[in-house]
Amino acid sequence: MPLSTEPFPTAPLPTASEAARRAVARLLLAALAVERRTSGDDRLRRFRDTRRLIGAAREAGFPVTFLAEATGIGSGTLHARADPSGPMAVERFLALLPDAVAERAAAALGGAAPDRRSTTELLRWLVVDADRA
């Protein structure tokens, strides 16, 4: 599904299936792992990406308790780390996904896609994809 077809990209998701919850947990764990492995300016970019992905998950209706349990980050820290959704390089988003999911995401984005997308839009695509798989 193309990302731009969502009518209300910031509205809470109507469902959070177990598959969607697992996909979001894997995404956040991957973002945290990459953040820890990087340094300098790249670490700052990755930290910002993680904050925005956490914020997008909150905007999508995932409870802080689930996000804390999934990531091993305390609830208070998650509240502090959650930024409103913002732009993220699509290439960095794709790198956080398992290969098969990244291929579907790249195909959904198409060749003419912008280099950056809203983290809310990217996370919503992931949830819809997980529900379809």
C-alpha positions in Angstrom: 0.0 0.0 0.0 1.5 3.4 -0.9 2.2 5.5 2.2 0.5 8.6 0.9 -3.0 7.0 0.7 -3.7 7.2 4.4 -6.5 9.7 4.9 -5.6 10.6 8.5 -2.0 9.7 9.1 -2.0 10.9 12.7 -5.2 9.2 13.8 -4.8 6.3 16.2 -4.8 2.9 14.5 -8.0 1.0 14.8 -6.1 -2.2 15.7 -2.9 -3.3 17.2 -2.7 -7.0 16.3 -0.1 -9.2 17.8 1.8 -9.1 14.4 1.7 -5.3 14.4 2.9 -5.2 18.0 5.8 -7.5 17.2 6.7 -5.5 14.1 6.8 -2.2 16.1 8.8 -3.8 18.9 11.4 -5.1 16.3 11.6 -1.7 14.7 12.2 0.1 17.9 14.8 -2.5 19.1 16.6 -2.2 15.8 16.6 1.6 16.1 18.0 1.4 19.6 20.7 -1.1 18.5 21.8 1.1 15.6 21.7 4.2 17.9 24.1 2.5 20.4 26.5 1.4 17.6 27.0 4.8 16.1 28.9 7.9 17.2 29.2 11.6 16.5 26.7 13.3 14.2 25.3 9.9 13.0 24.5 9.0 16.6 22.5 12.3 17.0 20.6 11.5 13.8 19.8 8.0 15.0 18.8 9.2 18.4 16.4 11.7 16.8 15.0 8.9 14.6 14.4 6.7 17.6 12.7 9.5 19.5 10.5 10.2 16.5 9.6 6.5 16.0 8.7 6.3 19.7 6.5 9.4 19.3 4.9 7.9 16.1 4.1 4.7 18.0 2.5 6.8 20.8 0.5 8.8 18.2 -0.6 5.5 16.6 -2.1 4.4 20.0 0.6 2.0 21.3 0.6 2.3 25.1 3.7 3.4 26.9 3.5 0.2 29.0 3.8 -1.9 25.8 6.6 0.2 24.4 8.5 0.1 27.7 8.2 -3.7 27.9 9.1 -4.2 24.2 12.2 -2.0 24.4 13.4 -2.4 28.0 13.2 1.3 28.5 11.4 2.7 31.5 8.1 4.4 31.1 9.4 7.7 32.4 12.3 7.6 30.0 10.0 6.7 27.1 7.8 9.7 27.9 10.9 11.9 27.9 12.3 10.3 24.6 9.0 10.6 22.6 9.1 13.4 20.1 6.3 14.3 17.9 6.5 12.6 14.6 9.0 14.2 12.2 10.8 13.4 9.0 13.1 10.4 8.7 15.2 9.3 5.9 13.5 6.4 4.1 16.8 4.7 3.6 17.4 4.7 7.4 13.9 3.3 8.0 14.4 0.5 5.5 17.7 -0.4 7.1 15.9 -1.1 10.4 13.5 -3.6 8.8 14.0 -7.3 8.1 14.9 -7.9 4.5 11.5 -9.2 3.3 9.7 -6.3 5.0 12.2 -3.8 3.7 11.6 -5.1 0.1 7.9 -4.6 0.5 8.3 -1.1 2.0 10.7 -0.1 -0.8 8.2 -1.4 -3.4 5.3 0.5 -1.7 7.4 3.7 -1.6 8.1 3.5 -5.4 11.0 5.0 -7.3 9.6 8.6 -7.2 9.2 8.7 -3.4 10.7 11.5 -1.4 13.9 10.8 0.5 12.2 11.6 3.8 8.8 10.6 5.2 7.0 11.3 8.4 7.8 8.7 11.0 4.0 8.4 11.6 3.5 7.6 8.0 6.3 5.0 8.0 5.1 3.4 11.2 1.6 3.2 9.9 2.8 1.4 6.8 4.6 -1.1 8.9 1.5 -1.8 11.0 -0.7 -2.3 8.0 1.9 -4.5 6.4 2.2 -6.6 9.5 -1.6 -7.0 9.6 -1.6 -8.2 6.0 1.3 -10.6 6.3 
